[in-house]
Amino acid sequence: MSNESKRERSDAVRNRRAILEATDALLAEFGADNVSIEQIAAAAHVSKGTIFHRFGNRAGLMRALVFDRATALRDAVVSGAPPLGPGAPAADRLLAYFDAMFRLVVDNVELMIAYDDAAEDPHAEAIHAFWYGHIAALLSEARPDADAEVLSRVLLSSVNGELVLHHIRTDQTERLAETIHDLVESVVTHRH
């Protein structure tokens, strides 16, 4: 590989990271409805064309950010330290997962809403299937008497972006965090 090809690839990697970081910062500061591609390009020190070339459109950019976050959490679930990763009892892993997922949504709520409002994500089905499968597998172990498939969907719906945003805006984030934790805990510790 020539030095020019290596430089081009390192420029592309650097630009991608700069675009994602600028988008992240602008969403956190101004909210999803108040951030344009022009603002992102200026903050990332790239052209609008670079963003469109790399991500296709605004929806593609939001999908890339969400995919980065989901991948990091998935990696922690698959190979991270317990209790989020393998090696802890199923009930502890479920509690750790929901605590981590809740924090991910809270820390990225504007992104999550922009993502939900964006066009269909071809990776979304696979991402959701992974989460549902992970939760259902842990539920099957912790609560063999429960319908793990349905219960996984019900529990995951508790970290919906709109619900979380409402609680953030009304200064009740920790109240919702405690409620979700209590819900998951009651499910995994329920005995007939």
C-alpha positions, 0 to 999 in steps of 0.5 A: 500500500502506498503512503498516499493510500495510507494517508487517505485512509487515516484522513478518512478515519480522522474525518469520520471520528471528527464528524461523529464527535462534532455531531455528538457535541452539537446534539448535546448542546442544541438538541436534535431539532436544532442541529444542521449538517452545515453546523456539523461540517463547520464544527468537524472542519470538513465540507458538507460533501464529506459528510454526505459522502461518508454517511449518505444523509443526516439519517445515516449520520444518526445511525452511525452514532447509534451503531457506535454506542450499541456496538460498545454496549454489545461488546461489554455484554459479550466480553466485558467484566461481570456483572455486565459481561459473562461470569455473573448470575443472570439476575445480576447481569440483567440489572447491570444491562438495564442500568447500562442501557438506561445510562446510554439512553440518558447520555444520548437522548437527543441522538436516540430521538433523532435516530428514532425520527430518521429513516429505517436503519438496516442494522436496527433489526439485528441490533434489536434482535441481539438485545431481545435475545440477550435479555431473553436468555438471561430471563430464561435462566433467572426466571424459567417460569416466565415468557422470556420472549415477551418479557424481554420486549416489555422490559426493553420498552422501559428505556424508550427515548421519549419516556427518558426525555420526558423524565430528563426535562422534568428533572426526574431522571434518577426517579425513572432510573430507580423505577426501571431498576426496581422493575427489573429486580422485581421480575428477576426475583419474583417467586411463585 
